[in-house]
């Protein structure tokens, strides 16, 4: 109990970090699941939101709202661009997509760094978000608690959208069988792919605005978010929103608690855990195939 109490604040930070990763990675996993599109420019779309937060966030709530709207819209536009440019490459495999989207991401990140400078930019929080709140005898950063609340609402809303609406049913059907969607429902899967990439870009941009104080706008932000988002997709499974949520929270806890409990090994913990999870999954799949 003493160990749990001593690490309660880092554990809550881990939940906040994980939910931020979920919001950032949800669009990536859906794009890969629905359209088989490997979007390596996804981290740059997060960076667009982060730089927008630094540019428009003047410490007021109006500035934060403006940054959220502008960052989400700009990143959604980036999603539309990715959808348009990758459409001719869907039948050429992931390598062609990876080369194209990686190039787009590098160009976008380079333009952002050139415009904003080589250093990480500060982000000014509105009144009330920059302090701490006393709960259960511990002081928790208000921004992290607000991030948990907002990301939690987005996760629930996304779940309801996918499971309770016709649009969500169409996305899930496209994940399972795009040919059936085209033949039986008369809906072009490419339109679904474009909509998912647009929504994924919007989520990445919104995550960039919300998470700017956590993963700040700087030259390494795009690469960091892309790497962690890919880890979420691999661990949670392409196209699985529930799996992405669990994987993101697990990664957030490994990242934050690892620094506290095993500081010397912290840089290696995430990918050690990821490798172990993939090996275990591979053994289970082989065992399942060998069972008559």
Secondary structure, DSSP 4 states (H G I P E B T S, - for coil): -HHHHHTHHHHHHHHHHHHHHHHHHHHHHHHHHHH----TTHHHHHHHHHHHHHHH-BSSHHHHHHHHHHHHHHHHHHHHHHHHHHGGGGGG-HHHHHHHHHHHHHHHHHHHHHHH-SSPPP-BPPTTTSSEEEETTEEEEHHHHHHHHHHHHHHHHHHHHHHHSHHHHHHHHHHH-HHHHHHHS---HHHHHHHHHHHHHHHHHHHHHHTTTTS-SSTTHHHHHHHHHHHHHHHH-TT-HHHHHHHHHHHHHHHHHHHHH-TTTHHHHHHHHHHHHHHHHHHHHHHHHH--
